[in-house]
Amino acid sequence: MAKKEKNLRGYSSRKVNTKEVKQRFLIVCEGAKTEPNYFKKFRVPKTVIDVKGVGENPSRLVQSTIILKAEAVEADEEYDQVWCVFDRDDWPPQDFNNAIHQAENHNFKVAYSNEAFELWYILHFEFLNTGIPRSDYIKKLTKLLGKKYG
């Protein structure tokens, strides 16, 4: 019995050398400020998350992402995951759907907000189970933040 306990104790206390795997992310955003500011506040080094705000419609954003990734490869920088982030907004369905299709063809991941990214900010502060007009986002964020949101 003592031998069995010793083996169990020896196995469970054995040290194993492990290496933490860190992935690198390229996140390309539709907005030039709102989305990049959000992702840049993540508590990770810039070497882990590289955020670009391009200020373009979804299809052009994917094209810019293709170029940014190619430039990174030329500079001997690799990303484990590439994300395209954009709003649903009032983009024509063809542009929106084309952007998703193009991104998937290049193995990019897509994150889009239905309406606007500002709604995501609001949901950090309070639960909403009903829609609010987009025109109220800025007013609500100003109240929640205690200063003018812009």
C-alpha positions in Angstrom: 0.0 0.0 0.0 2.8 2.4 0.9 4.4 1.8 -2.5 1.2 2.6 -4.4 0.9 5.9 -2.4 4.5 6.8 -3.2 3.9 6.3 -6.9 0.8 8.4 -6.9 2.5 11.1 -4.9 5.6 11.0 -7.2 3.6 11.2 -10.3 1.4 14.1 -9.3 4.3 16.2 -7.8 6.5 15.6 -10.9 7.6 18.9 -12.5 7.0 19.3 -16.1 8.6 22.0 -18.2 6.0 23.9 -20.0 6.1 26.9 -22.2 3.3 29.4 -22.4 2.0 29.7 -26.0 1.4 33.3 -27.0 -0.4 34.0 -30.2 -0.1 37.2 -32.1 -3.2 39.0 -33.4 -3.7 41.6 -36.1 -7.0 43.4 -35.7 -8.0 45.7 -38.5 -11.0 47.9 -37.7 -13.4 49.9 -39.8 -13.3 52.9 -37.4 -10.2 55.0 -37.2 -10.6 55.7 -33.4 -13.5 53.9 -31.6 -12.6 50.3 -32.2 -8.8 50.7 -32.1 -9.0 52.6 -28.8 -11.1 49.7 -27.4 -8.6 47.0 -28.4 -5.6 49.1 -27.4 -6.9 49.1 -23.8 -6.4 45.4 -23.5 -3.7 44.7 -21.0 -1.4 42.9 -23.4 1.8 44.1 -25.1 1.7 45.5 -28.6 3.7 42.5 -29.6 0.6 40.4 -28.9 -2.1 42.6 -30.4 -1.5 44.9 -33.3 -4.5 47.1 -34.0 -5.0 49.2 -37.1 -8.0 51.6 -37.7 -8.5 52.1 -41.4 -11.7 54.0 -41.6 -13.1 52.1 -44.6 -16.3 50.2 -45.6 -16.2 46.5 -44.9 -15.0 45.3 -48.4 -12.2 47.9 -48.5 -11.3 47.0 -44.9 -10.8 43.3 -46.0 -8.6 44.5 -48.9 -6.6 46.7 -46.6 -6.2 43.7 -44.2 -4.8 41.6 -47.1 -2.2 44.2 -47.8 -1.3 44.7 -44.1 -0.8 41.0 -43.7 1.3 40.8 -46.8 3.5 43.7 -45.5 3.9 41.9 -42.2 5.0 38.7 -43.9 7.5 40.7 -46.0 8.8 42.2 -42.7 9.1 38.7 -41.3 6.3 39.2 -38.8 3.7 36.5 -38.6 0.2 36.7 -37.0 -1.5 33.6 -35.7 -5.0 35.2 -36.1 -6.1 38.1 -38.3 -9.4 39.8 -37.5 -11.6 42.2 -39.5 -13.8 44.3 -37.2 -16.6 46.4 -38.7 -20.2 47.7 -38.0 -23.2 46.3 -39.8 -24.3 50.0 -40.2 -26.2 50.8 -43.4 -23.8 49.2 -45.7 -25.5 47.6 -48.7 -26.0 43.9 -48.0 -23.8 43.0 -51.0 -20.8 44.9 -49.5 -21.3 43.5 -46.1 -21.7 39.9 -47.3 -18.8 40.3 -49.8 -16.6 41.4 -47.0 -17.4 38.4 -44.9 -16.8 36.0 -47.8 -13.5 37.7 -48.8 -12.3 37.5 -45.2 -13.2 33.8 -44.9 -11.4 33.1 -48.2 -8.2 34.6 -46.6 -8.7 32.7 -43.3 -9.4 36.0 -41.5 -11.9 36.0 -38.7 -14.7 38.5 -38.7 -16.3 40.4 -35.8 -19.1 42.8 -36.6 -21.4 44.8 -34.4 -25.0 44.9 -35.4 -25.6 48.6 -35.5 -22.5 50.3 -34.1 -19.5 49.5 -31.9 -20.7 52.1 -29.4 -23.4 49.7 -28.4 -20.7 47.3 -27.3 -19.3 50.0 -25.0 -22.7 50.5 -23.5 -23.1 46.8 -22.8 -20.0 46.9 -20.7 -21.9 49.2 -18.3 -25.4 47.8 -18.3 -27.5 44.9 -19.5 -29.9 45.8 -22.3 -32.6 43.3 -23.5 -34.2 45.8 -25.8 -33.0 47.9 -28.6 -32.2 51.6 -28.3 -32.1 54.0 -31.2 -28.6 54.6 -32.5 -29.2 58.3 -32.1 -29.2 57.6 -28.3 -25.8 55.9 -28.1 -23.7 59.1 -27.6 -26.1 60.5 -25.1 -26.1 57.3 -23.1 -22.3 56.9 -23.2 -21.9 60.5 -22.1 -24.1 59.8 -19.1 -22.4 56.5 -18.3 -18.9 57.9 -18.6 -19.6 61.1 -16.7 -18.0 63.2 -19.6 -18.8 64.0 -23.2 -18.3 60.9 -25.4 -16.9 61.7 -28.8 
